[in-house]
Amino acid sequence: MNTAAKVGSFTAGLGLAFGAAFGIGGAVGPIGSDPAPAHDDHGGSADDTPGDTPRNEDDMDHGAHAGGSTPTTPGGLQISERGYTLVPPARTAAPGEETDLRFRVLGPDGAPLTEYTPTHERDLHLIVARRDLSGFQHVHPTLGADGTWSVPLTFPEAGDYRMFADFAPAGDDAGPLTLGADLPVAGAYAPQPLPEAARTATVDGYTVTLDGSLAAGAESALTLSVSRDGEPVTDLEPYLGAYGHLVALREGDLAYLHVHPQGEPGDGETPAGPGITFHTQAPSDGAYRLYLDFQHGGTVRTAAFTVVAGHGGGETDGGHTH
């Protein structure tokens, strides 16, 4: 896949203005127990396969119309779009215990979708994060013959989580889309405050430095540079066809942005670090949590940043827009 196609597949629509965000929901306190089993009209019971009913009306109705969403709806805010529906797990999970997370995507005909067009070397990318933007995970489930996706996953703490299925249906000329659904993890939920905006993040002995500003309504460049023990890392390894992957979630409604860097490994022009440059734009003012996946020494690591976007490309250092 060429660079333009890679970037375009995940950034289409990032510049669109969109309407007011729906509320987070879920006050501090117990999340609750397992919901009543849902009836699955597409085979199997809710005990071992997902149900086919959205968890709440906001997921289905926010900006949705028959046949898909409005052009101003950002990724991940809807459980249904363009006739495709994400069917989340029917049961709640327990914190700290590995669970076999199982879900489906239904096609416009109401049957489980079994044919996908790979994007960035995978048929589907699954992103999971808690509503307070902690607990981020980027994983790649396995697709069963019946259209059920499954992946072993551990939720570190109780709380309201959001799952994002990022995929491209085979034969659909409209390209990739991102569907989202809520995942309750039973237990006492104590949301954590969003970390302050900062220009550096550390993970497993690596330091990642952010250069550039996230602008609302205008394209901007963000360069993330990786170093280790004070030395720049110049031998980053390709991961899913790139030297880095960047996901951004907006505080509040968790609007989803998935972008990829300029250039690609092996193109004769893109260095393997230390800097990875992304061209993107925020759809609105506000705080965003950025998650950079990069691979070095055979291990994928994630560095997380808080960035505050403002109009006019103003600096976002220290959590304030200048």
C-alpha positions as CSV (number, residue, x, y, z in Angstrom):
1,M,0.0,0.0,0.0
2,N,1.5,3.4,-1.0
3,T,2.0,6.2,1.5
4,A,-0.9,8.3,0.3
5,A,-3.3,5.4,0.6
6,K,-2.1,4.5,4.0
7,V,-2.5,8.0,5.4
8,G,-5.7,8.6,3.6
9,S,-7.4,5.4,4.9
10,F,-7.2,6.5,8.5
11,T,-7.2,10.3,8.2
12,A,-10.2,10.8,5.9
13,G,-12.6,13.0,7.8
14,L,-10.2,14.2,10.4
15,G,-10.7,17.8,9.2
16,L,-14.4,17.7,9.4
17,A,-16.1,19.8,12.0
18,F,-18.5,17.8,14.1
19,G,-21.4,18.3,16.5
20,A,-21.5,18.4,20.2
21,A,-20.1,15.4,22.1
22,F,-22.4,13.1,24.0
23,G,-21.8,12.7,27.7
24,I,-19.4,10.4,29.3
25,G,-21.9,8.8,31.7
26,G,-21.1,6.6,34.6
27,A,-20.6,8.4,37.9
28,V,-18.0,7.2,40.5
29,G,-19.2,4.0,42.1
30,P,-19.9,0.4,41.2
31,I,-20.2,-0.5,37.6
32,G,-22.6,-3.3,38.3
33,S,-22.9,-7.0,37.6
34,D,-23.5,-9.0,34.4
35,P,-26.3,-7.7,32.3
36,A,-29.2,-9.9,31.3
37,P,-28.2,-12.2,28.5
38,A,-28.9,-10.8,25.1
39,H,-30.6,-12.9,22.3
40,D,-28.3,-13.5,19.4
41,D,-30.2,-13.8,16.1
42,H,-27.1,-14.8,14.2
43,G,-26.2,-18.0,15.9
44,G,-25.0,-18.9,19.4
45,S,-26.0,-17.7,22.8
46,A,-25.0,-14.6,24.6
47,D,-23.0,-16.8,27.0
48,D,-20.3,-17.4,24.4
49,T,-20.9,-15.0,21.6
50,P,-21.7,-11.3,21.4
51,G,-25.3,-10.1,21.4
52,D,-26.6,-8.1,18.4
53,T,-28.2,-5.2,20.2
54,P,-26.3,-1.8,20.9
55,R,-25.6,-1.3,24.6
56,N,-27.3,2.1,24.7
57,E,-29.3,4.4,22.5
58,D,-26.5,7.1,22.3
59,D,-24.3,4.6,20.5
60,M,-26.9,3.9,17.8
61,D,-28.5,7.4,17.5
62,H,-25.6,9.8,17.8
63,G,-25.5,11.4,14.3
64,A,-26.8,8.2,12.7
65,H,-29.3,7.9,9.9
66,A,-30.7,5.0,8.0
67,G,-27.8,3.6,5.9
68,G,-25.0,5.3,7.8
69,S,-23.8,8.3,9.6
70,T,-23.8,12.0,8.7
71,P,-20.6,13.3,7.0
72,T,-19.8,15.3,10.2
73,T,-19.6,12.3,12.6
74,P,-16.1,11.4,13.7
75,G,-14.8,7.9,14.0
76,G,-15.6,5.7,16.9
77,L,-18.6,7.5,18.3
78,Q,-21.2,5.2,16.6
79,I,-21.9,1.5,17.0
80,S,-23.4,1.5,13.5
81,E,-22.3,3.2,10.3
82,R,-22.9,2.7,6.6
83,G,-25.0,-0.3,7.4
84,Y,-22.3,-2.1,9.5
85,T,-22.8,-2.7,13.2
86,L,-20.4,-3.6,15.9
87,V,-21.7,-6.3,18.2
88,P,-19.9,-6.1,21.6
89,P,-19.5,-8.9,24.1
90,A,-22.7,-9.7,26.0
91,R,-21.0,-10.1,29.4
92,T,-19.1,-7.8,31.6
93,A,-15.5,-8.6,32.3
94,A,-13.7,-8.7,35.7
95,P,-10.7,-6.5,36.3
96,G,-7.2,-8.1,36.4
97,E,-8.4,-11.4,34.9
98,E,-7.7,-12.4,31.3
99,T,-10.9,-12.8,29.4
100,D,-11.6,-14.1,25.9
101,L,-13.0,-11.0,24.4
102,R,-15.4,-12.0,21.6
103,F,-17.3,-9.7,19.2
104,R,-18.7,-9.5,15.7
105,V,-19.2,-7.0,13.0
106,L,-22.6,-7.4,11.1
107,G,-22.8,-6.4,7.5
108,P,-25.6,-4.4,5.8
109,D,-27.5,-7.8,5.3
110,G,-27.5,-8.4,9.0
111,A,-25.1,-11.4,8.8
112,P,-21.7,-11.5,10.5
113,L,-19.0,-10.0,8.2
114,T,-16.4,-12.5,7.3
115,E,-14.5,-10.8,4.4
116,Y,-12.2,-7.9,5.1
117,T,-9.6,-5.9,3.1
118,P,-6.3,-5.7,5.1
119,T,-5.2,-2.3,6.3
120,H,-1.7,-2.0,7.6
121,E,-1.2,-5.8,7.4
122,R,-4.3,-6.7,9.5
123,D,-7.9,-7.3,8.8
124,L,-9.0,-5.5,11.9
125,H,-7.3,-3.3,14.5
126,L,-8.9,-3.3,18.0
127,I,-8.3,-0.3,20.3
128,V,-9.5,-0.4,23.9
129,A,-9.2,2.4,26.4
130,R,-11.0,3.4,29.7
131,R,-13.2,6.4,29.6
132,D,-10.6,8.4,31.6
133,L,-8.1,7.6,28.8
134,S,-6.1,5.2,30.8
135,G,-5.6,1.5,30.1
136,F,-4.9,1.9,26.4
137,Q,-4.4,-1.4,24.4
138,H,-4.0,-1.9,20.6
139,V,-4.4,-5.6,19.7
140,H,-5.3,-7.7,16.7
141,P,-8.0,-10.4,17.2
142,T,-8.4,-13.6,15.4
143,L,-11.4,-14.1,13.0
144,G,-13.4,-17.3,13.3
145,A,-15.2,-18.9,10.4
146,D,-18.6,-17.8,11.8
147,G,-17.5,-14.1,11.8
148,T,-16.7,-13.9,15.5
149,W,-13.5,-12.1,16.5
150,S,-11.7,-13.2,19.6
151,V,-8.6,-12.0,21.5
152,P,-7.3,-12.6,25.1
153,L,-7.5,-9.3,26.9
154,T,-7.0,-8.2,30.5
155,F,-8.6,-5.0,31.8
156,P,-6.3,-3.7,34.5
157,E,-9.0,-1.9,36.5
158,A,-12.7,-1.6,36.8
159,G,-14.5,1.1,34.9
160,D,-16.2,2.1,31.7
161,Y,-14.1,1.2,28.7
162,R,-14.6,1.9,25.0
163,M,-13.7,-0.5,22.2
164,F,-12.9,0.7,18.7
165,A,-13.0,-1.7,15.7
166,D,-10.9,-0.2,12.9
167,F,-11.4,-2.1,9.6
168,A,-12.2,-2.1,5.9
169,P,-15.0,-4.3,4.6
170,A,-14.1,-6.2,1.5
171,G,-15.7,-4.9,-1.7
172,D,-16.8,-1.7,-0.1
173,D,-15.5,1.2,-2.2
174,A,-16.2,3.7,0.7
175,G,-13.1,2.3,2.4
176,P,-12.3,1.8,6.1
177,L,-14.4,2.9,9.0
178,T,-14.2,2.8,12.8
179,L,-17.1,1.6,15.0
180,G,-17.2,2.0,18.8
181,A,-19.0,0.4,21.7
182,D,-18.9,0.5,25.5
183,L,-17.4,-2.2,27.6
184,P,-18.3,-2.2,31.3
185,V,-15.8,-3.8,33.6
186,A,-17.5,-4.6,37.0
187,G,-16.2,-3.0,40.2
188,A,-15.7,0.3,41.9
189,Y,-14.8,2.9,39.3
190,A,-12.6,5.8,40.3
191,P,-11.7,7.9,37.2
192,Q,-8.2,9.3,37.2
193,P,-7.5,12.9,36.1
194,L,-6.0,13.4,32.7
195,P,-2.3,13.7,32.9
196,E,-0.9,17.2,32.3
197,A,0.2,18.1,28.8
198,A,3.9,17.4,28.4
199,R,6.5,17.3,25.6
200,T,8.2,14.0,26.8
201,A,7.0,10.6,27.7
202,T,9.0,7.6,29.0
203,V,8.3,3.9,28.6
204,D,10.6,0.9,29.4
205,G,13.8,3.1,29.4
206,Y,12.9,4.9,26.2
207,T,12.2,8.6,26.0
208,V,9.9,10.0,23.4
209,T,9.9,13.7,22.7
210,L,7.0,15.6,21.0
211,D,7.7,18.5,18.6
212,G,4.9,20.5,17.0
213,S,1.4,21.5,17.9
214,L,-2.0,20.0,17.4
215,A,-4.2,22.5,15.7
216,A,-8.0,22.5,15.5
217,G,-9.4,22.7,12.0
218,A,-6.0,23.0,10.3
219,E,-3.3,20.5,9.3
220,S,-0.3,20.4,11.5
221,A,2.9,18.3,11.8
222,L,3.8,16.3,14.9
223,T,7.2,14.8,15.1
224,L,7.9,12.2,17.8
225,S,11.5,11.3,18.4
226,V,12.7,8.2,20.2
227,S,15.9,8.0,22.3
228,R,17.3,5.5,24.8
229,D,19.9,6.3,27.4
230,G,20.3,9.7,25.9
231,E,21.1,8.4,22.5
232,P,18.8,8.7,19.5
233,V,17.3,5.5,18.2
234,T,18.1,5.2,14.5
235,D,17.1,1.6,14.0
236,L,13.4,1.5,14.7
237,E,11.8,-1.7,13.3
238,P,8.8,-1.8,11.0
239,Y,5.6,-2.5,12.8
240,L,2.5,-3.1,10.7
241,G,4.2,-1.5,7.7
242,A,5.3,1.7,9.4
243,Y,7.9,2.9,11.9
244,G,5.2,4.2,14.2
245,H,1.4,4.3,14.7
246,L,-0.4,7.1,16.3
247,V,-3.9,7.0,17.9
248,A,-5.5,10.1,19.4
249,L,-8.6,10.1,21.6
250,R,-10.5,13.3,22.5
251,E,-11.2,13.8,26.2
252,G,-14.9,13.5,27.0
253,D,-16.5,11.6,24.1
254,L,-13.4,9.7,23.0
255,A,-13.6,10.8,19.4
256,Y,-11.1,8.6,17.6
257,L,-8.3,9.6,15.3
258,H,-5.9,7.0,13.8
259,V,-3.1,8.4,11.7
260,H,0.1,7.1,10.2
261,P,3.5,8.7,9.5
262,Q,4.8,10.2,6.3
263,G,6.9,7.7,4.4
264,E,7.3,4.0,4.9
265,P,10.0,1.5,5.6
266,G,12.0,0.5,2.5
267,D,11.0,3.5,0.4
268,G,14.6,4.8,0.2
269,E,13.7,8.1,1.8
270,T,12.2,7.4,5.3
271,P,14.8,7.0,8.1
272,A,14.3,4.4,10.8
273,G,14.3,7.1,13.5
274,P,14.8,8.8,15.7
275,G,12.0,11.1,14.4
276,I,8.6,9.9,13.2
277,T,6.5,12.7,11.6
278,F,2.7,12.6,11.4
279,H,0.5,15.1,9.5
280,T,-2.9,15.4,11.1
281,Q,-5.4,17.8,12.5
282,A,-7.8,17.9,15.4
283,P,-11.5,18.3,14.6
284,S,-12.0,20.7,17.6
285,D,-10.4,22.5,20.4
286,G,-9.8,20.4,23.5
287,A,-7.5,17.9,25.2
288,Y,-6.5,14.8,23.4
289,R,-4.5,11.8,24.6
290,L,-1.9,10.6,22.0
291,Y,-0.6,7.0,22.0
292,L,2.4,6.2,19.9
293,D,3.2,2.5,19.1
294,F,6.8,1.8,18.0
295,Q,8.9,-1.3,17.8
296,H,12.5,-1.7,18.8
297,G,14.5,-4.8,19.8
298,G,11.6,-7.0,18.8
299,T,9.1,-5.4,21.3
300,V,6.3,-3.0,20.6
301,R,6.0,-0.2,23.2
302,T,3.4,2.6,23.6
303,A,4.3,6.2,24.7
304,A,1.4,8.4,25.8
305,F,1.0,12.2,25.7
306,T,-1.6,14.7,26.6
307,V,-2.0,17.5,24.0
308,V,-4.3,20.5,24.0
309,A,-5.5,21.5,20.6
310,G,-6.3,25.1,19.8
311,H,-7.2,27.1,16.7
312,G,-4.5,28.7,14.7
313,G,-1.8,26.1,15.5
314,G,-0.9,27.6,18.8
315,E,1.6,25.9,21.1
316,T,0.1,23.4,23.5
317,D,2.9,23.1,26.1
318,G,2.0,22.6,29.7
319,G,-1.7,22.0,29.0
320,H,-2.4,25.6,27.9
321,T,-2.9,26.9,24.4
322,H,-0.8,30.0,23.7
